[in-house]
Amino acid sequence: MSSETTPDVLGAPYVRRDITLPDDAEGPVVATLVSRRAEHPTDAAVLYVHGWVDYFFQTHLADFFVEAGIDFYALDLRKYGRSLREHQTPNHCLDMTDYYPELDEAVRIIREEDGHDRLLINGHSTGGLLAALWGHDRRADGVYDAMILNSPFFDFPAEGVTKNVVLPAAAALGARRPLAALNVPANLVYGHSIHKDHHGEWDYDVAWKPIKPFPLFAGWVRAILAGHKRVHSGLDITAPVLVGCSTASYKRARWDAAATTSDSVLRVDHIARWTPAVGRNVSLVRIDKGLHDLVLSPPPVRAAFFDAMRTWMGAYFPTGSTRRGLPARPSAELLQKTASPPA
């Protein structure tokens, strides 16, 4: 299913492997596994799974894990980023389990072909929802050891009529006409908050991660709502999980500077509400002034999230560098408190 490694668009030291998957109704399907090795051989690896209208470009996240002595892998899911083909509907799926084959194959490559004994799953937003669902369904297989979810998409940012009428109606439509386009106002605020051409600091491929998101289709809404229902009913992930999110949400459709200090995509209180439903050993850290993707937040804010991850990993996914200078097991108070950026 996977090919040999070739150079990645990010350049050395990143390489990629194409994962060939069974055709779907739109034709040939591939996923892409990007990787970067740590300086010294290690038995530990991390697999990063991106969000919706997204792909892997966050090289400073890879820096964090590699410097901790962990080999880094990132999966561009089918119909996203490196894996998107001209004949495909961007970012579309009919069921969250559609992505299980590439997750399973990526994990097989990491563990069997590349010889890693320990694996951390790191999912962002929709990738966090996917990681949680997959993690529950694979919990008995022993293929991963811990999980970090960055602003996981556990609920739609909707209330009232939209939540109780419009979304269920869209899901019902999705059962009959999965490619029915939904007339939903595009959220430009988040893209403006992170891209260097607007109010952010990041440069990325806007063909793969456009400022104006790809269209929403009824079948996708149906798939996401089904995933949310499973989370809300309670998952049973037995491995330790760290969930991170901001302390505030930005709910306006128009730009304001407050969007640079809050989550302008999801409702962070929804994330906090559903975090305990994920599993048995779950910690929540809320990052003051964090953006939706916490690692794309301004430097002192993302440093606070990296510090929180480093502390948690010292207890639940230790490596040589995460052990140095850290307590053997941080207290529950430390893990649960809201992290603030350094002054």
C-alpha positions as MATLAB code, in Angstrom:
seq = 'MSSETTPDVLGAPYVRRDITLPDDAEGPVVATLVSRRAEHPTDAAVLYVHGWVDYFFQTHLADFFVEAGIDFYALDLRKYGRSLREHQTPNHCLDMTDYYPELDEAVRIIREEDGHDRLLINGHSTGGLLAALWGHDRRADGVYDAMILNSPFFDFPAEGVTKNVVLPAAAALGARRPLAALNVPANLVYGHSIHKDHHGEWDYDVAWKPIKPFPLFAGWVRAILAGHKRVHSGLDITAPVLVGCSTASYKRARWDAAATTSDSVLRVDHIARWTPAVGRNVSLVRIDKGLHDLVLSPPPVRAAFFDAMRTWMGAYFPTGSTRRGLPARPSAELLQKTASPPA';
ca = [
       0.000    0.000    0.000;
       2.897    2.414    0.666;
       5.680    3.528   -1.648;
       9.346    4.252   -0.999;
      10.299    7.574    0.576;
      10.819   10.577   -1.689;
      11.710   14.222   -0.916;
       8.850   16.256    0.546;
       7.766   19.765   -0.492;
       9.143   21.019    2.843;
      12.639   19.960    1.803;
      15.238   18.059    3.822;
      15.090   16.526    6.374;
      11.423   15.798    5.544;
      10.535   12.850    3.322;
       7.182   11.448    2.221;
       5.577    8.132    1.404;
       2.451    7.813   -0.720;
      -0.111    5.369    0.634;
      -2.264    3.904   -2.142;
      -5.800    3.174   -0.970;
      -8.794    1.448   -2.602;
     -10.673    3.561   -5.131;
     -13.854    5.269   -3.979;
     -16.786    6.664   -5.956;
     -14.622    9.539   -7.226;
     -11.741    7.341   -8.393;
      -8.185    6.670   -7.159;
      -7.394    7.559   -3.542;
      -4.066    8.203   -1.818;
      -2.850    9.468    1.533;
       0.590   10.881    2.301;
       2.868   10.110    5.241;
       5.508   12.776    5.900;
       8.342   12.008    8.291;
      11.431   13.437    9.943;
      13.809   11.485   12.149;
      15.224   12.628   15.478;
      18.947   13.226   15.783;
      19.556    9.933   17.591;
      17.840    6.550   17.115;
      14.697    6.228   19.221;
      11.951    3.716   19.854;
       9.370    6.541   20.186;
       7.345    8.184   17.417;
       4.478   10.648   17.095;
       1.833   10.673   14.364;
       0.247   14.067   13.690;
      -3.236   14.275   12.119;
      -4.330   17.691   10.780;
      -7.711   19.404   10.898;
     -10.317   20.341    8.284;
      -9.133   22.629    5.439;
      -5.622   21.832    6.567;
      -2.457   19.832    5.925;
       0.887   19.414    7.669;
       3.103   22.495    7.432;
       3.808   23.218   11.122;
       7.530   22.410   11.092;
       8.039   24.000   14.514;
       5.732   21.302   15.919;
       8.026   18.696   14.393;
      10.974   20.572   15.935;
       9.380   20.208   19.370;
       8.983   16.438   19.107;
      12.322   15.793   17.415;
      14.124   17.810   20.087;
      12.369   15.617   22.665;
      13.919   12.544   21.019;
      10.774   11.440   19.178;
      10.638   10.616   15.460;
       7.979   12.751   13.799;
       5.339   11.627   11.305;
       2.398   13.549    9.837;
      -0.457   12.151    7.787;
      -2.124   14.187    5.054;
      -5.457   12.378    4.863;
      -7.161   11.471    1.598;
      -8.440   14.524   -0.314;
      -6.344   16.901    1.804;
      -3.119   18.740    1.078;
      -0.489   16.554   -0.552;
      -3.092   13.825   -1.071;
      -5.708   15.928   -2.894;
      -6.233   15.022   -6.559;
      -8.011   16.996   -9.286;
     -10.884   14.520   -9.569;
     -11.714   14.712   -5.848;
     -14.036   16.836   -3.733;
     -11.627   18.583   -1.336;
     -11.712   17.435    2.285;
     -14.940   15.446    1.797;
     -15.925   12.203    3.496;
     -19.104   10.254    4.152;
     -18.039    8.641    7.434;
     -15.156    9.274    9.810;
     -14.193    5.621    9.476;
     -13.334    6.369    5.828;
      -9.983    7.564    7.188;
      -9.213    4.453    9.218;
      -7.329    2.649    6.388;
      -4.668    5.364    6.090;
      -4.377    5.693    9.863;
      -3.965    1.939   10.188;
      -1.388    1.818    7.393;
       0.550    4.785    8.768;
       0.701    3.115   12.176;
       1.804   -0.166   10.583;
       4.632    1.619    8.744;
       5.741    3.451   11.877;
       5.735    0.355   14.060;
       6.580   -2.521   11.707;
       8.639   -1.020    8.899;
      10.372    1.718   10.886;
      10.639   -0.278   14.113;
       9.083    1.973   16.757;
       7.810    0.400   19.964;
       5.943    3.429   21.330;
       3.567    5.750   19.512;
       1.933    9.045   20.489;
      -1.053   10.239   18.436;
      -1.398   14.029   18.046;
      -4.642   15.230   16.435;
      -5.834   18.780   15.752;
      -9.487   19.886   15.394;
     -11.233   17.439   13.010;
      -8.071   15.348   13.263;
      -8.607   15.353   17.020;
     -12.154   14.055   16.574;
     -10.867   11.402   14.172;
      -8.036   10.412   16.514;
     -10.456   10.006   19.423;
     -12.876    7.837   17.430;
     -10.092    5.737   15.927;
      -8.365    5.529   19.307;
     -11.533    4.152   20.886;
     -12.019    1.594   18.128;
      -8.355    0.482   18.229;
      -7.964    0.616   22.015;
      -7.648   -3.158   22.368;
      -4.995   -3.509   19.650;
      -2.100   -1.929   21.552;
      -0.972    0.112   18.543;
      -0.633    3.467   20.324;
       0.418    4.501   23.816;
      -0.825    8.043   24.411;
      -2.743   10.841   22.705;
      -2.595   14.651   22.574;
      -5.631   16.443   21.118;
      -5.218   20.101   20.133;
      -8.620   21.871   20.091;
     -10.518   18.725   19.061;
     -13.736   19.187   17.088;
     -16.132   17.659   19.615;
     -19.163   19.803   18.719;
     -20.348   22.256   16.099;
     -20.056   25.926   17.146;
     -23.810   26.327   16.907;
     -26.745   27.074   19.173;
     -30.530   27.280   19.094;
     -32.242   26.745   15.741;
     -28.967   26.114   13.918;
     -27.982   23.336   16.307;
     -31.411   21.787   16.818;
     -32.972   22.187   13.360;
     -30.540   23.231   10.626;
     -27.745   20.753   11.358;
     -30.067   17.715   11.733;
     -31.818   18.731    8.499;
     -28.450   18.949    6.732;
     -27.542   15.492    8.023;
     -30.840   14.068    6.793;
     -30.191   15.628    3.391;
     -26.713   14.114    3.460;
     -28.163   10.613    3.587;
     -29.888   11.203    0.234;
     -27.643   13.766   -1.454;
     -24.196   13.704    0.172;
     -22.770   16.247   -2.285;
     -25.551   18.775   -1.763;
     -23.746   22.065   -1.121;
     -24.778   23.983    1.988;
     -25.254   27.733    1.909;
     -23.090   28.506    4.932;
     -21.240   31.825    5.333;
     -17.492   31.274    4.998;
     -15.379   31.944    8.088;
     -12.498   34.149    6.916;
     -11.540   35.297   10.399;
      -9.398   32.305   11.327;
      -7.420   32.401    8.080;
      -6.831   36.113    8.576;
      -5.620   35.487   12.134;
      -2.858   33.077   11.096;
      -1.699   33.856    7.534;
       1.221   36.254    7.084;
      -0.588   38.210    4.344;
      -3.234   39.268    6.861;
      -2.797   39.395   10.658;
      -0.766   36.233   11.287;
       2.811   35.015   10.997;
       2.464   31.789    8.997;
       3.166   31.085    5.345;
       1.438   28.045    3.873;
      -0.054   26.803    0.610;
      -3.452   28.494    0.252;
      -4.389   26.056   -2.520;
      -4.373   23.349    0.152;
      -5.474   25.544    3.070;
      -7.433   28.418    1.521;
      -8.326   31.533    3.488;
     -11.916   31.038    2.310;
     -12.595   27.418    3.307;
     -13.720   24.755    0.860;
     -17.518   24.340    0.484;
     -19.496   22.380    3.041;
     -21.543   19.408    1.843;
     -24.448   17.683    3.536;
     -22.745   14.277    3.590;
     -19.765   15.707    5.479;
     -22.049   17.306    8.077;
     -23.784   13.953    8.498;
     -20.427   12.220    9.064;
     -19.277   14.793   11.609;
     -22.556   14.750   13.543;
     -22.343   10.952   13.766;
     -18.837   11.306   15.183;
     -19.995   13.905   17.686;
     -22.820   11.627   18.797;
     -20.318    8.882   19.579;
     -18.147   11.248   21.624;
     -21.141   12.627   23.504;
     -22.304    9.088   24.293;
     -18.884    8.389   25.790;
     -15.715    6.796   24.443;
     -13.432    4.450   26.351;
      -9.879    5.312   25.365;
      -7.711    3.508   27.883;
      -4.416    5.232   27.015;
      -3.650    8.600   28.654;
      -4.994   11.629   26.774;
      -4.120   15.319   26.981;
      -6.655   17.778   25.551;
      -5.670   21.405   24.993;
      -7.823   24.378   24.031;
      -7.982   28.143   24.436;
      -9.684   29.950   27.306;
     -11.877   32.014   24.981;
     -13.819   31.772   21.727;
     -14.272   34.502   19.121;
     -17.859   34.344   17.883;
     -18.082   37.282   15.477;
     -18.155   36.918   11.688;
     -16.132   40.090   11.088;
     -12.507   40.765   11.905;
     -11.423   42.230   15.221;
      -8.062   42.100   16.982;
      -9.633   39.839   19.617;
      -9.435   37.053   17.020;
      -5.659   36.972   17.599;
      -6.148   35.904   21.216;
      -8.967   33.350   21.002;
     -10.360   30.351   19.124;
     -12.278   31.748   16.148;
     -13.400   28.318   14.866;
     -14.878   26.309   17.748;
     -16.523   26.988   21.106;
     -13.858   26.178   23.666;
     -16.446   25.524   26.379;
     -17.811   22.724   24.167;
     -14.331   21.184   24.039;
     -13.976   21.419   27.811;
     -17.463   19.983   28.327;
     -16.873   16.854   26.242;
     -13.245   16.186   27.181;
     -14.153   13.895   30.125;
     -16.220   11.728   27.743;
     -13.121   10.650   25.812;
     -11.634    8.088   28.166;
     -10.445    6.999   31.586;
      -7.240    9.031   31.985;
      -7.837   12.446   30.451;
      -6.226   15.773   31.345;
      -7.390   19.185   30.153;
      -5.163   22.241   29.806;
      -6.599   25.600   28.710;
      -4.162   28.029   27.166;
      -4.734   31.731   27.786;
      -4.954   33.696   24.500;
      -4.643   30.535   22.424;
      -5.784   30.356   18.799;
      -7.768   27.448   17.390;
      -4.557   25.666   16.442;
      -2.676   26.246   19.667;
       0.707   25.703   18.032;
      -0.019   28.559   15.587;
      -0.649   30.989   18.443;
       1.778   33.885   19.056;
       5.198   32.777   20.393;
       4.645   33.108   24.162;
       1.229   31.451   23.913;
       2.356   28.458   21.887;
       5.332   28.172   24.245;
       2.834   27.717   27.084;
       1.190   24.865   25.187;
       4.538   23.250   24.412;
       5.418   23.498   28.102;
       2.131   21.823   29.019;
       2.757   19.022   26.513;
       6.323   18.575   27.772;
       5.138   18.270   31.376;
       2.387   15.809   30.498;
       4.732   13.741   28.340;
       7.133   13.541   31.266;
       4.473   11.516   33.052;
       2.769    9.601   30.264;
       5.128    9.402   27.275;
       8.620    9.934   28.669;
      11.754   10.202   26.558;
      15.278   11.116   27.579;
      14.713   14.859   27.179;
      11.236   14.939   28.751;
      12.543   13.172   31.842;
      15.304   15.698   32.575;
      14.340   18.172   35.257;
      10.723   17.017   35.536;
       8.910   15.256   38.368;
       8.255   11.568   37.837;
       4.514   12.267   37.765;
       3.162   15.826   37.881;
       0.278   16.484   40.195;
      -3.314   16.506   39.002;
      -3.447   20.195   39.960;
      -0.534   20.975   37.624;
      -2.024   19.055   34.734;
      -5.522   20.490   35.094;
      -4.676   24.148   35.650;
      -4.986   26.788   32.972;
      -1.621   27.526   31.421;
      -0.631   31.171   30.968;
       2.049   32.445   28.617;
       5.241   33.647   30.271;
       5.435   37.369   30.987;
];
